Amino acid sequence: MKNIFLFVALLAIVVVLTGNTHGAPLLSLHNTNFVVLLAFIVFIAILLKANVPGKLSSVLDARAAGIKAELDEAKALREEAKALLASYDAKHKEVQEQSARIIASAKEEAEAAAKQAKEDLKLSIARRLVAAEDQIASAEASALRQVREQAVAVAIAAAGEVLAKQATAESAAASIDAAIAQVDAKFH
């Protein structure tokens, strides 16, 4: 860094020495180029005495090291992000596969449930048919029994009327005596 300052100072001296002096002697305080050159050389000397090139160099080195550290950190973050992305992609793929398995399983369960429901419905219909046939048979038997009872009642009434018309007091007494004898025989 000091070499750069010295190079700039030499360049300034060369420019002053080769520049137009407007008629003033070259090494005179009346020559503005010479005064500017002296001020510039004093300025450069102060900068060198205060170790400005070293400080500037250390600041630039620190800045370069900071930038390098930031770049390294950015690279590390990029690699970490790539790894995280790959992990999320793998998890996403795994979740998709798992959801496909769950959907397939749910479809199978739904089909099995539908099949079982059909079978249960068939059994229920068969049981209801049997129950309905039993009710129909029971209703038929009941109707037949009622018809028979009604026929017996009508027959008894008709027989009673016929007997009432044909019966005389003697035949009624004989009939009562026969009935009593019959009941007596059955109880003993």
C-alpha positions as CSV (number, residue, x, y, z in Angstrom):
1,M,0.0,0.0,0.0
2,K,2.9,2.3,0.8
3,N,4.3,1.6,-2.7
4,I,1.1,2.9,-4.2
5,F,1.3,6.2,-2.3
6,L,5.0,6.6,-3.3
7,F,4.1,5.9,-6.9
8,V,1.4,8.5,-6.8
9,A,3.8,11.0,-5.2
10,L,6.4,10.4,-7.9
11,L,3.8,10.7,-10.6
12,A,2.7,14.1,-9.1
13,I,6.4,15.3,-9.1
14,V,6.8,14.3,-12.7
15,V,3.6,16.1,-13.7
16,V,4.7,19.3,-11.9
17,L,8.2,19.2,-13.3
18,T,6.9,18.8,-16.9
19,G,4.0,21.2,-16.5
20,N,3.8,24.9,-17.7
21,T,5.3,27.2,-15.1
22,H,4.0,30.5,-16.7
23,G,7.4,32.1,-16.6
24,A,8.1,31.5,-12.8
25,P,11.2,29.6,-11.8
26,L,10.6,25.9,-11.3
27,L,11.6,25.7,-7.6
28,S,10.1,28.9,-6.4
29,L,7.1,29.6,-4.0
30,H,5.7,31.8,-6.8
31,N,5.2,28.8,-8.9
32,T,1.8,27.3,-8.0
33,N,2.6,24.0,-9.4
34,F,5.6,23.7,-7.0
35,V,3.5,24.8,-4.0
36,V,0.8,22.2,-4.8
37,L,3.6,19.6,-5.2
38,L,5.0,20.5,-1.8
39,A,1.6,20.4,-0.2
40,F,0.9,17.1,-1.8
41,I,4.2,15.6,-0.6
42,V,3.6,16.9,2.9
43,F,0.1,15.4,2.7
44,I,1.5,12.0,1.6
45,A,4.2,12.2,4.3
46,I,1.5,12.8,7.0
47,L,-0.5,9.9,5.6
48,L,2.5,7.6,5.7
49,K,3.5,8.9,9.2
50,A,0.0,8.2,10.5
51,N,0.2,4.7,9.0
52,V,-2.9,5.3,6.9
53,P,-1.8,2.8,4.2
54,G,-1.5,0.1,6.9
55,K,-4.8,1.0,8.5
56,L,-6.5,1.2,5.1
57,S,-5.0,-2.1,4.2
58,S,-6.1,-3.7,7.4
59,V,-9.6,-2.2,6.9
60,L,-9.7,-3.6,3.4
61,D,-8.4,-7.0,4.6
62,A,-11.0,-7.1,7.3
63,R,-13.7,-6.2,4.8
64,A,-12.3,-8.9,2.4
65,A,-12.3,-11.4,5.3
66,G,-15.9,-10.4,6.2
67,I,-17.0,-10.8,2.6
68,K,-15.2,-14.2,2.4
69,A,-16.9,-15.3,5.7
70,E,-20.3,-14.1,4.4
71,L,-19.7,-16.0,1.1
72,D,-18.7,-19.2,3.1
73,E,-21.8,-18.8,5.3
74,A,-23.9,-18.3,2.2
75,K,-22.5,-21.4,0.7
76,A,-23.1,-23.3,3.9
77,L,-26.7,-22.0,4.0
78,R,-27.2,-22.9,0.4
79,E,-26.0,-26.5,1.0
80,E,-28.2,-26.7,4.1
81,A,-31.1,-25.4,2.1
82,K,-30.5,-28.0,-0.6
83,A,-30.4,-30.7,2.0
84,L,-33.5,-29.4,3.7
85,L,-35.3,-29.2,0.3
86,A,-34.2,-32.8,-0.5
87,S,-35.5,-33.8,2.9
88,Y,-38.9,-32.0,2.3
89,D,-39.1,-33.6,-1.2
90,A,-38.5,-37.0,0.3
91,K,-41.1,-36.3,3.0
92,H,-43.5,-35.0,0.5
93,K,-43.1,-38.1,-1.7
94,E,-43.5,-40.3,1.4
95,V,-46.7,-38.5,2.4
96,Q,-48.1,-38.8,-1.1
97,E,-47.4,-42.6,-1.1
98,Q,-48.9,-42.9,2.4
99,S,-52.0,-41.0,1.3
100,A,-52.3,-43.2,-1.8
101,R,-52.1,-46.3,0.5
102,I,-54.7,-44.8,2.8
103,I,-57.0,-44.0,-0.2
104,A,-56.6,-47.5,-1.5
105,S,-57.3,-49.0,1.9
106,A,-60.3,-46.8,2.3
107,K,-61.6,-47.9,-1.1
108,E,-61.1,-51.6,-0.2
109,E,-62.8,-51.1,3.2
110,A,-65.7,-49.2,1.4
111,E,-66.1,-52.0,-1.1
112,A,-66.0,-54.6,1.7
113,A,-68.5,-52.7,3.7
114,A,-70.8,-52.3,0.6
115,K,-70.5,-56.1,-0.1
116,Q,-71.3,-56.8,3.6
117,A,-74.2,-54.4,3.5
118,K,-75.6,-56.2,0.4
119,E,-75.3,-59.5,2.1
120,D,-76.9,-58.2,5.3
121,L,-79.7,-56.7,3.2
122,K,-80.2,-60.0,1.4
123,L,-80.4,-61.8,4.8
124,S,-82.7,-59.2,6.2
125,I,-85.0,-59.5,3.1
126,A,-85.0,-63.3,3.4
127,R,-85.9,-63.0,7.1
128,R,-88.6,-60.6,6.4
129,L,-90.0,-62.8,3.6
130,V,-90.0,-65.8,6.0
131,A,-91.7,-63.6,8.7
132,A,-94.2,-62.4,6.1
133,E,-94.9,-66.0,5.0
134,D,-95.3,-67.0,8.6
135,Q,-97.7,-64.1,9.2
136,I,-99.6,-65.1,6.0
137,A,-99.8,-68.7,7.2
138,S,-100.9,-67.6,10.6
139,A,-103.5,-65.3,9.1
140,E,-104.7,-68.1,6.9
141,A,-104.9,-70.5,9.8
142,S,-106.7,-67.9,11.9
143,A,-109.1,-67.2,9.0
144,L,-109.8,-70.9,8.5
145,R,-110.3,-71.3,12.3
146,Q,-112.7,-68.4,12.3
147,V,-114.6,-69.8,9.2
148,R,-114.8,-73.2,10.9
149,E,-116.0,-71.6,14.2
150,Q,-118.5,-69.6,12.3
151,A,-119.6,-72.7,10.4
152,V,-119.9,-74.7,13.6
153,A,-121.9,-71.9,15.2
154,V,-124.1,-71.7,12.1
155,A,-124.5,-75.5,12.1
156,I,-125.2,-75.6,15.9
157,A,-127.8,-72.8,15.4
158,A,-129.3,-74.6,12.5
159,A,-129.3,-77.9,14.3
160,G,-130.8,-76.2,17.3
161,E,-133.6,-74.8,15.2
162,V,-134.2,-78.1,13.5
163,L,-134.2,-79.9,16.9
164,A,-136.4,-77.2,18.4
165,K,-138.9,-77.7,15.6
166,Q,-138.7,-81.5,15.8
167,A,-138.4,-81.9,19.5
168,T,-141.2,-82.7,21.7
169,A,-141.3,-82.6,25.5
170,E,-140.7,-86.3,25.7
171,S,-137.8,-86.3,23.3
172,A,-136.2,-83.2,25.1
173,A,-136.4,-85.0,28.5
174,A,-134.9,-88.1,27.0
175,S,-132.2,-86.1,25.4
176,I,-131.4,-84.4,28.7
177,D,-131.3,-87.7,30.5
178,A,-128.9,-89.1,27.9
179,A,-126.7,-86.1,28.3
180,I,-126.6,-86.4,32.1
181,A,-125.8,-90.1,31.8
182,Q,-123.0,-89.4,29.4
183,V,-121.5,-86.7,31.6
184,D,-121.8,-89.0,34.6
185,A,-120.0,-91.8,32.7
186,K,-117.2,-89.4,31.8
187,F,-116.6,-88.1,35.3
188,H,-116.5,-91.6,36.9
